[in-house]
Amino acid sequence: MKLLIVITLYLFVLASCKVDEKTIPGNYLPKGSRNVEFIFNENKTFDLGMTTSATHYAFRTAQATGIWKLENNRLKLMEPKTPFIDDSITRFTNISCFNFWDNNGDPVSIRYIRVPPEKLKPHFGNSLYFFSQDFKPTDTLTFYFDGFPPFKFPGSVPSTIGNNMHKITMLEPNRHQLPQIEFIVRKKGLLLLPKKIRYIKKD
């Protein structure tokens, strides 16, 4: 009987300490400081913001973005090997649309649009509306921006049937190479390696 109770308590403690990806998203600050903030988003991207007084960090830039990956109890931050694009689709609408946003929810303006063999055409705003039936299956629509790589449809995201609304979220490339960043995940926060600086999740 005692053995059964011990095993039950052990399994309960083990389950309560289990790290899950759903618990990661949120804003994290170093304990006792507001000089650095990591924002982990539900789409597995992150944003890093620093003040000039945070001199003990070996980061070359005050702002950075990337993707996060959870492996056991280690949270690893990295740059995507290919441009990160999240396509939120509302299917079978009356008209097709592409609208572009950055990871902070701000609109990304389209500078030029090209449908071969036509030349580049200037564009204003972050949206383009069109009817899918006006395009041939072999047509490729290419969008150009400032600070972001070109976006192709189809190509950057798969082709779709009929008219659909596409909300495209893109991750702005870093100006400097992102250093290796890794945390140990704890129940009440994160430990930034190698110095084990403790980060607390904001309420």
Rosetta constraint file for C-alpha pairs under 8 A:
AtomPair CA 1 CA 5 HARMONIC 6.43 0.50
AtomPair CA 2 CA 6 HARMONIC 6.23 0.50
AtomPair CA 3 CA 7 HARMONIC 6.17 0.50
AtomPair CA 4 CA 8 HARMONIC 6.11 0.50
AtomPair CA 5 CA 9 HARMONIC 6.16 0.50
AtomPair CA 6 CA 10 HARMONIC 6.12 0.50
AtomPair CA 7 CA 11 HARMONIC 6.19 0.50
AtomPair CA 8 CA 12 HARMONIC 6.19 0.50
AtomPair CA 9 CA 13 HARMONIC 6.21 0.50
AtomPair CA 10 CA 14 HARMONIC 6.10 0.50
AtomPair CA 11 CA 15 HARMONIC 6.06 0.50
AtomPair CA 12 CA 16 HARMONIC 6.19 0.50
AtomPair CA 13 CA 17 HARMONIC 6.28 0.50
AtomPair CA 14 CA 18 HARMONIC 6.33 0.50
AtomPair CA 17 CA 187 HARMONIC 6.46 0.50
AtomPair CA 19 CA 23 HARMONIC 7.36 0.50
AtomPair CA 19 CA 72 HARMONIC 7.31 0.50
AtomPair CA 19 CA 73 HARMONIC 6.33 0.50
AtomPair CA 19 CA 185 HARMONIC 7.33 0.50
AtomPair CA 19 CA 186 HARMONIC 7.94 0.50
AtomPair CA 19 CA 187 HARMONIC 7.63 0.50
AtomPair CA 20 CA 24 HARMONIC 7.22 0.50
AtomPair CA 21 CA 25 HARMONIC 7.80 0.50
AtomPair CA 21 CA 70 HARMONIC 6.80 0.50
AtomPair CA 22 CA 42 HARMONIC 7.78 0.50
AtomPair CA 24 CA 40 HARMONIC 6.83 0.50
AtomPair CA 25 CA 39 HARMONIC 7.37 0.50
AtomPair CA 25 CA 40 HARMONIC 4.66 0.50
AtomPair CA 25 CA 41 HARMONIC 5.09 0.50
AtomPair CA 25 CA 42 HARMONIC 5.52 0.50
AtomPair CA 26 CA 39 HARMONIC 5.77 0.50
AtomPair CA 26 CA 40 HARMONIC 5.30 0.50
AtomPair CA 26 CA 41 HARMONIC 6.60 0.50
AtomPair CA 26 CA 201 HARMONIC 6.64 0.50
AtomPair CA 26 CA 202 HARMONIC 7.19 0.50
AtomPair CA 27 CA 37 HARMONIC 6.82 0.50
AtomPair CA 27 CA 38 HARMONIC 5.81 0.50
AtomPair CA 27 CA 39 HARMONIC 4.50 0.50
AtomPair CA 27 CA 40 HARMONIC 6.43 0.50
AtomPair CA 27 CA 201 HARMONIC 5.70 0.50
AtomPair CA 27 CA 202 HARMONIC 5.58 0.50
AtomPair CA 28 CA 37 HARMONIC 5.67 0.50
AtomPair CA 28 CA 38 HARMONIC 5.19 0.50
AtomPair CA 28 CA 39 HARMONIC 6.37 0.50
AtomPair CA 28 CA 189 HARMONIC 7.92 0.50
AtomPair CA 28 CA 199 HARMONIC 5.73 0.50
AtomPair CA 28 CA 200 HARMONIC 5.32 0.50
AtomPair CA 28 CA 201 HARMONIC 4.42 0.50
AtomPair CA 28 CA 202 HARMONIC 5.91 0.50
AtomPair CA 29 CA 33 HARMONIC 6.84 0.50
AtomPair CA 29 CA 34 HARMONIC 6.11 0.50
AtomPair CA 29 CA 35 HARMONIC 7.94 0.50
AtomPair CA 29 CA 36 HARMONIC 6.14 0.50
AtomPair CA 29 CA 37 HARMONIC 4.95 0.50
AtomPair CA 29 CA 38 HARMONIC 6.73 0.50
AtomPair CA 29 CA 199 HARMONIC 5.14 0.50
AtomPair CA 29 CA 200 HARMONIC 5.45 0.50
AtomPair CA 29 CA 201 HARMONIC 6.61 0.50
AtomPair CA 29 CA 202 HARMONIC 7.22 0.50
AtomPair CA 30 CA 34 HARMONIC 6.70 0.50
AtomPair CA 30 CA 35 HARMONIC 7.84 0.50
AtomPair CA 30 CA 36 HARMONIC 6.75 0.50
AtomPair CA 30 CA 37 HARMONIC 7.48 0.50
AtomPair CA 30 CA 197 HARMONIC 6.96 0.50
AtomPair CA 30 CA 198 HARMONIC 5.74 0.50
AtomPair CA 30 CA 199 HARMONIC 4.21 0.50
AtomPair CA 30 CA 200 HARMONIC 6.16 0.50
AtomPair CA 31 CA 197 HARMONIC 7.98 0.50
AtomPair CA 31 CA 198 HARMONIC 5.85 0.50
AtomPair CA 31 CA 199 HARMONIC 5.58 0.50
AtomPair CA 31 CA 200 HARMONIC 5.99 0.50
AtomPair CA 35 CA 50 HARMONIC 5.69 0.50
AtomPair CA 35 CA 51 HARMONIC 5.22 0.50
AtomPair CA 35 CA 52 HARMONIC 7.89 0.50
AtomPair CA 35 CA 53 HARMONIC 6.62 0.50
AtomPair CA 35 CA 54 HARMONIC 5.56 0.50
AtomPair CA 36 CA 48 HARMONIC 7.46 0.50
AtomPair CA 36 CA 49 HARMONIC 5.82 0.50
AtomPair CA 36 CA 50 HARMONIC 4.50 0.50
AtomPair CA 36 CA 51 HARMONIC 6.59 0.50
AtomPair CA 36 CA 54 HARMONIC 6.85 0.50
AtomPair CA 37 CA 48 HARMONIC 5.92 0.50
AtomPair CA 37 CA 49 HARMONIC 5.34 0.50
AtomPair CA 37 CA 50 HARMONIC 6.54 0.50
AtomPair CA 38 CA 46 HARMONIC 6.94 0.50
AtomPair CA 38 CA 47 HARMONIC 5.83 0.50
AtomPair CA 38 CA 48 HARMONIC 4.74 0.50
AtomPair CA 38 CA 49 HARMONIC 6.62 0.50
AtomPair CA 39 CA 46 HARMONIC 5.39 0.50
AtomPair CA 39 CA 47 HARMONIC 5.06 0.50
AtomPair CA 39 CA 48 HARMONIC 6.46 0.50
AtomPair CA 40 CA 44 HARMONIC 6.88 0.50
AtomPair CA 40 CA 45 HARMONIC 6.19 0.50
AtomPair CA 40 CA 46 HARMONIC 4.47 0.50
AtomPair CA 40 CA 47 HARMONIC 6.71 0.50
AtomPair CA 40 CA 68 HARMONIC 7.67 0.50
AtomPair CA 41 CA 45 HARMONIC 5.35 0.50
AtomPair CA 41 CA 46 HARMONIC 5.72 0.50
AtomPair CA 44 CA 67 HARMONIC 5.61 0.50
AtomPair CA 44 CA 68 HARMONIC 5.41 0.50
AtomPair CA 44 CA 69 HARMONIC 7.17 0.50
AtomPair CA 45 CA 65 HARMONIC 7.26 0.50
AtomPair CA 45 CA 66 HARMONIC 5.58 0.50
AtomPair CA 45 CA 67 HARMONIC 4.06 0.50
AtomPair CA 45 CA 68 HARMONIC 5.76 0.50
AtomPair CA 46 CA 65 HARMONIC 5.57 0.50
AtomPair CA 46 CA 66 HARMONIC 5.49 0.50
AtomPair CA 46 CA 67 HARMONIC 5.69 0.50
AtomPair CA 46 CA 68 HARMONIC 6.55 0.50
AtomPair CA 46 CA 77 HARMONIC 7.99 0.50
AtomPair CA 47 CA 63 HARMONIC 7.41 0.50
AtomPair CA 47 CA 64 HARMONIC 5.91 0.50
AtomPair CA 47 CA 65 HARMONIC 4.59 0.50
AtomPair CA 47 CA 66 HARMONIC 6.91 0.50
AtomPair CA 48 CA 62 HARMONIC 7.64 0.50
AtomPair CA 48 CA 63 HARMONIC 5.38 0.50
AtomPair CA 48 CA 64 HARMONIC 5.04 0.50
AtomPair CA 48 CA 65 HARMONIC 6.17 0.50
AtomPair CA 49 CA 62 HARMONIC 5.83 0.50
AtomPair CA 49 CA 63 HARMONIC 4.77 0.50
AtomPair CA 49 CA 64 HARMONIC 6.93 0.50
AtomPair CA 50 CA 54 HARMONIC 6.54 0.50
AtomPair CA 50 CA 62 HARMONIC 4.82 0.50
AtomPair CA 50 CA 63 HARMONIC 6.40 0.50
AtomPair CA 51 CA 62 HARMONIC 6.64 0.50
AtomPair CA 52 CA 62 HARMONIC 7.51 0.50
AtomPair CA 59 CA 178 HARMONIC 7.67 0.50
AtomPair CA 59 CA 179 HARMONIC 6.90 0.50
AtomPair CA 60 CA 176 HARMONIC 6.77 0.50
AtomPair CA 61 CA 175 HARMONIC 7.90 0.50
AtomPair CA 61 CA 176 HARMONIC 6.90 0.50
AtomPair CA 64 CA 174 HARMONIC 5.86 0.50
AtomPair CA 64 CA 178 HARMONIC 7.45 0.50
AtomPair CA 65 CA 79 HARMONIC 7.56 0.50
AtomPair CA 65 CA 171 HARMONIC 7.08 0.50
AtomPair CA 65 CA 172 HARMONIC 7.10 0.50
AtomPair CA 65 CA 173 HARMONIC 7.34 0.50
AtomPair CA 65 CA 174 HARMONIC 6.59 0.50
AtomPair CA 66 CA 77 HARMONIC 6.77 0.50
AtomPair CA 66 CA 78 HARMONIC 5.64 0.50
AtomPair CA 66 CA 79 HARMONIC 4.72 0.50
AtomPair CA 66 CA 80 HARMONIC 6.41 0.50
AtomPair CA 66 CA 171 HARMONIC 7.32 0.50
AtomPair CA 67 CA 77 HARMONIC 5.89 0.50
AtomPair CA 67 CA 78 HARMONIC 5.55 0.50
AtomPair CA 67 CA 79 HARMONIC 6.04 0.50
AtomPair CA 67 CA 80 HARMONIC 6.33 0.50
AtomPair CA 68 CA 75 HARMONIC 6.79 0.50
AtomPair CA 68 CA 76 HARMONIC 5.63 0.50
AtomPair CA 68 CA 77 HARMONIC 4.57 0.50
AtomPair CA 68 CA 78 HARMONIC 6.37 0.50
AtomPair CA 69 CA 75 HARMONIC 5.81 0.50
AtomPair CA 69 CA 76 HARMONIC 5.23 0.50
AtomPair CA 69 CA 77 HARMONIC 6.52 0.50
AtomPair CA 70 CA 74 HARMONIC 5.81 0.50
AtomPair CA 70 CA 75 HARMONIC 4.64 0.50
AtomPair CA 70 CA 76 HARMONIC 6.32 0.50
AtomPair CA 71 CA 75 HARMONIC 6.41 0.50
AtomPair CA 71 CA 76 HARMONIC 7.61 0.50
AtomPair CA 73 CA 184 HARMONIC 5.91 0.50
AtomPair CA 73 CA 185 HARMONIC 5.20 0.50
AtomPair CA 73 CA 186 HARMONIC 7.69 0.50
AtomPair CA 74 CA 182 HARMONIC 6.80 0.50
AtomPair CA 74 CA 183 HARMONIC 5.68 0.50
AtomPair CA 74 CA 184 HARMONIC 4.84 0.50
AtomPair CA 74 CA 185 HARMONIC 5.90 0.50
AtomPair CA 75 CA 182 HARMONIC 5.65 0.50
AtomPair CA 75 CA 183 HARMONIC 4.96 0.50
AtomPair CA 75 CA 184 HARMONIC 6.28 0.50
AtomPair CA 75 CA 185 HARMONIC 6.54 0.50
AtomPair CA 76 CA 181 HARMONIC 6.16 0.50
AtomPair CA 76 CA 182 HARMONIC 4.59 0.50
AtomPair CA 76 CA 183 HARMONIC 6.50 0.50
AtomPair CA 77 CA 180 HARMONIC 6.98 0.50
AtomPair CA 77 CA 181 HARMONIC 5.37 0.50
AtomPair CA 77 CA 182 HARMONIC 6.20 0.50
AtomPair CA 78 CA 178 HARMONIC 6.98 0.50
AtomPair CA 78 CA 180 HARMONIC 6.94 0.50
AtomPair CA 78 CA 181 HARMONIC 7.33 0.50
AtomPair CA 79 CA 178 HARMONIC 6.72 0.50
AtomPair CA 80 CA 84 HARMONIC 6.43 0.50
AtomPair CA 83 CA 149 HARMONIC 7.40 0.50
AtomPair CA 83 CA 170 HARMONIC 7.62 0.50
AtomPair CA 83 CA 171 HARMONIC 7.08 0.50
AtomPair CA 83 CA 173 HARMONIC 7.90 0.50
AtomPair CA 84 CA 170 HARMONIC 5.84 0.50
AtomPair CA 84 CA 171 HARMONIC 5.57 0.50
AtomPair CA 85 CA 156 HARMONIC 7.67 0.50
AtomPair CA 85 CA 157 HARMONIC 8.00 0.50
AtomPair CA 85 CA 168 HARMONIC 6.65 0.50
AtomPair CA 85 CA 169 HARMONIC 5.71 0.50
AtomPair CA 85 CA 170 HARMONIC 4.86 0.50
AtomPair CA 85 CA 171 HARMONIC 6.94 0.50
AtomPair CA 86 CA 167 HARMONIC 7.99 0.50
AtomPair CA 86 CA 168 HARMONIC 5.67 0.50
AtomPair CA 86 CA 169 HARMONIC 5.02 0.50
AtomPair CA 86 CA 170 HARMONIC 6.61 0.50
AtomPair CA 87 CA 157 HARMONIC 7.32 0.50
AtomPair CA 87 CA 166 HARMONIC 6.20 0.50
AtomPair CA 87 CA 167 HARMONIC 5.77 0.50
AtomPair CA 87 CA 168 HARMONIC 4.79 0.50
AtomPair CA 87 CA 169 HARMONIC 6.60 0.50
AtomPair CA 88 CA 166 HARMONIC 5.77 0.50
AtomPair CA 88 CA 167 HARMONIC 5.02 0.50
AtomPair CA 88 CA 168 HARMONIC 6.47 0.50
AtomPair CA 89 CA 164 HARMONIC 6.69 0.50
AtomPair CA 89 CA 165 HARMONIC 5.60 0.50
AtomPair CA 89 CA 166 HARMONIC 4.74 0.50
AtomPair CA 89 CA 167 HARMONIC 6.36 0.50
AtomPair CA 90 CA 164 HARMONIC 5.77 0.50
AtomPair CA 90 CA 165 HARMONIC 4.98 0.50
AtomPair CA 90 CA 166 HARMONIC 6.63 0.50
AtomPair CA 91 CA 163 HARMONIC 7.00 0.50
AtomPair CA 91 CA 164 HARMONIC 4.60 0.50
AtomPair CA 91 CA 165 HARMONIC 6.43 0.50
AtomPair CA 92 CA 162 HARMONIC 6.18 0.50
AtomPair CA 92 CA 163 HARMONIC 5.25 0.50
AtomPair CA 92 CA 164 HARMONIC 5.18 0.50
AtomPair CA 93 CA 163 HARMONIC 5.39 0.50
AtomPair CA 93 CA 164 HARMONIC 5.27 0.50
AtomPair CA 93 CA 165 HARMONIC 6.80 0.50
AtomPair CA 94 CA 163 HARMONIC 6.30 0.50
AtomPair CA 94 CA 164 HARMONIC 7.81 0.50
AtomPair CA 95 CA 129 HARMONIC 6.88 0.50
AtomPair CA 95 CA 130 HARMONIC 6.20 0.50
AtomPair CA 95 CA 131 HARMONIC 5.45 0.50
AtomPair CA 95 CA 132 HARMONIC 7.60 0.50
AtomPair CA 95 CA 163 HARMONIC 5.22 0.50
AtomPair CA 95 CA 164 HARMONIC 6.63 0.50
AtomPair CA 95 CA 165 HARMONIC 7.51 0.50
AtomPair CA 96 CA 129 HARMONIC 5.66 0.50
AtomPair CA 96 CA 130 HARMONIC 5.27 0.50
AtomPair CA 96 CA 131 HARMONIC 5.59 0.50
AtomPair CA 96 CA 132 HARMONIC 6.40 0.50
AtomPair CA 96 CA 163 HARMONIC 4.50 0.50
AtomPair CA 96 CA 164 HARMONIC 4.69 0.50
AtomPair CA 96 CA 165 HARMONIC 5.32 0.50
AtomPair CA 96 CA 166 HARMONIC 7.75 0.50
AtomPair CA 97 CA 127 HARMONIC 6.84 0.50
AtomPair CA 97 CA 128 HARMONIC 5.51 0.50
AtomPair CA 97 CA 129 HARMONIC 4.40 0.50
AtomPair CA 97 CA 130 HARMONIC 6.34 0.50
AtomPair CA 97 CA 163 HARMONIC 7.98 0.50
AtomPair CA 97 CA 164 HARMONIC 6.55 0.50
AtomPair CA 97 CA 165 HARMONIC 4.71 0.50
AtomPair CA 97 CA 166 HARMONIC 5.88 0.50
AtomPair CA 98 CA 127 HARMONIC 5.50 0.50
AtomPair CA 98 CA 128 HARMONIC 5.38 0.50
AtomPair CA 98 CA 129 HARMONIC 6.76 0.50
AtomPair CA 98 CA 165 HARMONIC 6.31 0.50
AtomPair CA 98 CA 166 HARMONIC 4.84 0.50
AtomPair CA 98 CA 167 HARMONIC 6.14 0.50
AtomPair CA 98 CA 168 HARMONIC 6.99 0.50
AtomPair CA 99 CA 126 HARMONIC 5.45 0.50
AtomPair CA 99 CA 127 HARMONIC 4.16 0.50
AtomPair CA 99 CA 128 HARMONIC 6.57 0.50
AtomPair CA 99 CA 166 HARMONIC 6.41 0.50
AtomPair CA 99 CA 167 HARMONIC 5.21 0.50
AtomPair CA 99 CA 168 HARMONIC 6.02 0.50
AtomPair CA 100 CA 107 HARMONIC 5.97 0.50
AtomPair CA 100 CA 108 HARMONIC 5.31 0.50
AtomPair CA 100 CA 109 HARMONIC 7.30 0.50
AtomPair CA 100 CA 110 HARMONIC 8.00 0.50
AtomPair CA 100 CA 126 HARMONIC 5.52 0.50
AtomPair CA 100 CA 127 HARMONIC 6.64 0.50
AtomPair CA 100 CA 167 HARMONIC 6.21 0.50
AtomPair CA 100 CA 168 HARMONIC 4.81 0.50
AtomPair CA 100 CA 169 HARMONIC 5.99 0.50
AtomPair CA 100 CA 170 HARMONIC 7.41 0.50
AtomPair CA 101 CA 105 HARMONIC 5.76 0.50
AtomPair CA 101 CA 106 HARMONIC 5.44 0.50
AtomPair CA 101 CA 107 HARMONIC 4.35 0.50
AtomPair CA 101 CA 108 HARMONIC 4.97 0.50
AtomPair CA 101 CA 126 HARMONIC 7.71 0.50
AtomPair CA 101 CA 167 HARMONIC 7.56 0.50
AtomPair CA 101 CA 168 HARMONIC 6.12 0.50
AtomPair CA 101 CA 169 HARMONIC 4.79 0.50
AtomPair CA 101 CA 170 HARMONIC 6.29 0.50
AtomPair CA 102 CA 106 HARMONIC 5.49 0.50
AtomPair CA 102 CA 107 HARMONIC 6.33 0.50
AtomPair CA 102 CA 108 HARMONIC 6.16 0.50
AtomPair CA 102 CA 169 HARMONIC 5.42 0.50
AtomPair CA 102 CA 170 HARMONIC 5.06 0.50
AtomPair CA 102 CA 171 HARMONIC 6.02 0.50
AtomPair CA 102 CA 172 HARMONIC 6.92 0.50
AtomPair CA 103 CA 169 HARMONIC 6.19 0.50
AtomPair CA 103 CA 170 HARMONIC 6.16 0.50
AtomPair CA 103 CA 171 HARMONIC 5.70 0.50
AtomPair CA 103 CA 172 HARMONIC 7.65 0.50
AtomPair CA 107 CA 126 HARMONIC 6.03 0.50
AtomPair CA 108 CA 125 HARMONIC 7.93 0.50
AtomPair CA 108 CA 126 HARMONIC 5.52 0.50
AtomPair CA 108 CA 145 HARMONIC 7.46 0.50
AtomPair CA 109 CA 124 HARMONIC 6.93 0.50
AtomPair CA 109 CA 125 HARMONIC 5.11 0.50
AtomPair CA 109 CA 126 HARMONIC 4.31 0.50
AtomPair CA 109 CA 127 HARMONIC 7.94 0.50
AtomPair CA 109 CA 145 HARMONIC 6.48 0.50
AtomPair CA 109 CA 146 HARMONIC 7.79 0.50
AtomPair CA 110 CA 123 HARMONIC 5.94 0.50
AtomPair CA 110 CA 124 HARMONIC 6.29 0.50
AtomPair CA 110 CA 125 HARMONIC 5.98 0.50
AtomPair CA 110 CA 126 HARMONIC 5.27 0.50
AtomPair CA 110 CA 127 HARMONIC 7.46 0.50
AtomPair CA 110 CA 143 HARMONIC 6.57 0.50
AtomPair CA 110 CA 144 HARMONIC 5.99 0.50
AtomPair CA 110 CA 145 HARMONIC 5.16 0.50
AtomPair CA 110 CA 146 HARMONIC 7.97 0.50
AtomPair CA 111 CA 122 HARMONIC 5.80 0.50
AtomPair CA 111 CA 123 HARMONIC 5.34 0.50
AtomPair CA 111 CA 124 HARMONIC 6.69 0.50
AtomPair CA 111 CA 143 HARMONIC 7.61 0.50
AtomPair CA 111 CA 144 HARMONIC 5.59 0.50
AtomPair CA 111 CA 145 HARMONIC 5.13 0.50
AtomPair CA 111 CA 146 HARMONIC 7.10 0.50
AtomPair CA 112 CA 120 HARMONIC 5.95 0.50
AtomPair CA 112 CA 121 HARMONIC 5.29 0.50
AtomPair CA 112 CA 122 HARMONIC 4.42 0.50
AtomPair CA 112 CA 123 HARMONIC 5.26 0.50
AtomPair CA 112 CA 143 HARMONIC 6.02 0.50
AtomPair CA 112 CA 144 HARMONIC 5.07 0.50
AtomPair CA 112 CA 145 HARMONIC 7.06 0.50
AtomPair CA 113 CA 120 HARMONIC 5.68 0.50
AtomPair CA 113 CA 121 HARMONIC 5.26 0.50
AtomPair CA 113 CA 122 HARMONIC 6.51 0.50
AtomPair CA 113 CA 123 HARMONIC 6.67 0.50
AtomPair CA 113 CA 141 HARMONIC 7.25 0.50
AtomPair CA 113 CA 142 HARMONIC 5.70 0.50
AtomPair CA 113 CA 143 HARMONIC 4.76 0.50
AtomPair CA 113 CA 144 HARMONIC 6.27 0.50
AtomPair CA 114 CA 118 HARMONIC 6.46 0.50
AtomPair CA 114 CA 119 HARMONIC 6.16 0.50
AtomPair CA 114 CA 120 HARMONIC 4.83 0.50
AtomPair CA 114 CA 121 HARMONIC 6.24 0.50
AtomPair CA 114 CA 141 HARMONIC 6.04 0.50
AtomPair CA 114 CA 142 HARMONIC 5.21 0.50
AtomPair CA 114 CA 143 HARMONIC 6.71 0.50
AtomPair CA 115 CA 119 HARMONIC 7.48 0.50
AtomPair CA 115 CA 120 HARMONIC 7.88 0.50
AtomPair CA 115 CA 139 HARMONIC 6.84 0.50
AtomPair CA 115 CA 140 HARMONIC 5.95 0.50
AtomPair CA 115 CA 141 HARMONIC 5.05 0.50
AtomPair CA 115 CA 142 HARMONIC 6.52 0.50
AtomPair CA 116 CA 139 HARMONIC 7.20 0.50
AtomPair CA 116 CA 140 HARMONIC 6.96 0.50
AtomPair CA 116 CA 141 HARMONIC 7.84 0.50
AtomPair CA 130 CA 134 HARMONIC 7.72 0.50
AtomPair CA 131 CA 135 HARMONIC 7.66 0.50
AtomPair CA 131 CA 163 HARMONIC 6.57 0.50
AtomPair CA 132 CA 162 HARMONIC 6.07 0.50
AtomPair CA 132 CA 163 HARMONIC 5.64 0.50
AtomPair CA 133 CA 162 HARMONIC 7.59 0.50
AtomPair CA 135 CA 139 HARMONIC 6.20 0.50
AtomPair CA 140 CA 152 HARMONIC 6.68 0.50
AtomPair CA 140 CA 153 HARMONIC 5.67 0.50
AtomPair CA 140 CA 154 HARMONIC 6.17 0.50
AtomPair CA 141 CA 152 HARMONIC 5.65 0.50
AtomPair CA 141 CA 153 HARMONIC 5.11 0.50
AtomPair CA 141 CA 154 HARMONIC 7.20 0.50
AtomPair CA 142 CA 150 HARMONIC 6.74 0.50
AtomPair CA 142 CA 151 HARMONIC 5.63 0.50
AtomPair CA 142 CA 152 HARMONIC 4.45 0.50
AtomPair CA 142 CA 153 HARMONIC 6.44 0.50
AtomPair CA 143 CA 150 HARMONIC 5.59 0.50
AtomPair CA 143 CA 151 HARMONIC 5.08 0.50
AtomPair CA 143 CA 152 HARMONIC 6.41 0.50
AtomPair CA 144 CA 148 HARMONIC 7.82 0.50
AtomPair CA 144 CA 149 HARMONIC 7.15 0.50
AtomPair CA 144 CA 150 HARMONIC 4.79 0.50
AtomPair CA 144 CA 151 HARMONIC 6.70 0.50
AtomPair CA 145 CA 149 HARMONIC 6.94 0.50
AtomPair CA 145 CA 150 HARMONIC 6.58 0.50
AtomPair CA 147 CA 172 HARMONIC 6.74 0.50
AtomPair CA 147 CA 173 HARMONIC 7.38 0.50
AtomPair CA 148 CA 170 HARMONIC 7.84 0.50
AtomPair CA 148 CA 171 HARMONIC 7.89 0.50
AtomPair CA 148 CA 172 HARMONIC 5.89 0.50
AtomPair CA 148 CA 173 HARMONIC 6.80 0.50
AtomPair CA 151 CA 155 HARMONIC 7.92 0.50
AtomPair CA 151 CA 156 HARMONIC 5.86 0.50
AtomPair CA 152 CA 156 HARMONIC 5.10 0.50
AtomPair CA 152 CA 157 HARMONIC 7.47 0.50
AtomPair CA 153 CA 157 HARMONIC 6.32 0.50
AtomPair CA 153 CA 158 HARMONIC 7.27 0.50
AtomPair CA 153 CA 159 HARMONIC 6.86 0.50
AtomPair CA 154 CA 158 HARMONIC 5.37 0.50
AtomPair CA 154 CA 159 HARMONIC 4.90 0.50
AtomPair CA 155 CA 159 HARMONIC 7.56 0.50
AtomPair CA 160 CA 164 HARMONIC 7.62 0.50
AtomPair CA 174 CA 178 HARMONIC 7.37 0.50
AtomPair CA 181 CA 192 HARMONIC 7.64 0.50
AtomPair CA 181 CA 193 HARMONIC 7.36 0.50
AtomPair CA 182 CA 192 HARMONIC 6.20 0.50
AtomPair CA 182 CA 193 HARMONIC 5.79 0.50
AtomPair CA 183 CA 190 HARMONIC 5.94 0.50
AtomPair CA 183 CA 191 HARMONIC 5.18 0.50
AtomPair CA 183 CA 192 HARMONIC 4.51 0.50
AtomPair CA 183 CA 193 HARMONIC 5.68 0.50
AtomPair CA 184 CA 190 HARMONIC 5.71 0.50
AtomPair CA 184 CA 191 HARMONIC 5.00 0.50
AtomPair CA 184 CA 192 HARMONIC 6.63 0.50
AtomPair CA 184 CA 193 HARMONIC 7.26 0.50
AtomPair CA 185 CA 189 HARMONIC 6.48 0.50
AtomPair CA 185 CA 190 HARMONIC 4.81 0.50
AtomPair CA 185 CA 191 HARMONIC 6.55 0.50
AtomPair CA 186 CA 190 HARMONIC 5.53 0.50
AtomPair CA 186 CA 191 HARMONIC 7.38 0.50
AtomPair CA 188 CA 200 HARMONIC 6.94 0.50
AtomPair CA 188 CA 201 HARMONIC 7.53 0.50
AtomPair CA 189 CA 198 HARMONIC 7.01 0.50
AtomPair CA 189 CA 199 HARMONIC 5.58 0.50
AtomPair CA 189 CA 200 HARMONIC 4.83 0.50
AtomPair CA 189 CA 201 HARMONIC 5.92 0.50
AtomPair CA 190 CA 198 HARMONIC 5.74 0.50
AtomPair CA 190 CA 199 HARMONIC 4.98 0.50
AtomPair CA 190 CA 200 HARMONIC 6.71 0.50
AtomPair CA 191 CA 196 HARMONIC 4.73 0.50
AtomPair CA 191 CA 197 HARMONIC 5.28 0.50
AtomPair CA 191 CA 198 HARMONIC 4.58 0.50
AtomPair CA 191 CA 199 HARMONIC 6.14 0.50
AtomPair CA 192 CA 196 HARMONIC 4.78 0.50
AtomPair CA 192 CA 197 HARMONIC 4.94 0.50
AtomPair CA 192 CA 198 HARMONIC 6.37 0.50
AtomPair CA 192 CA 199 HARMONIC 7.34 0.50
AtomPair CA 193 CA 197 HARMONIC 7.00 0.50
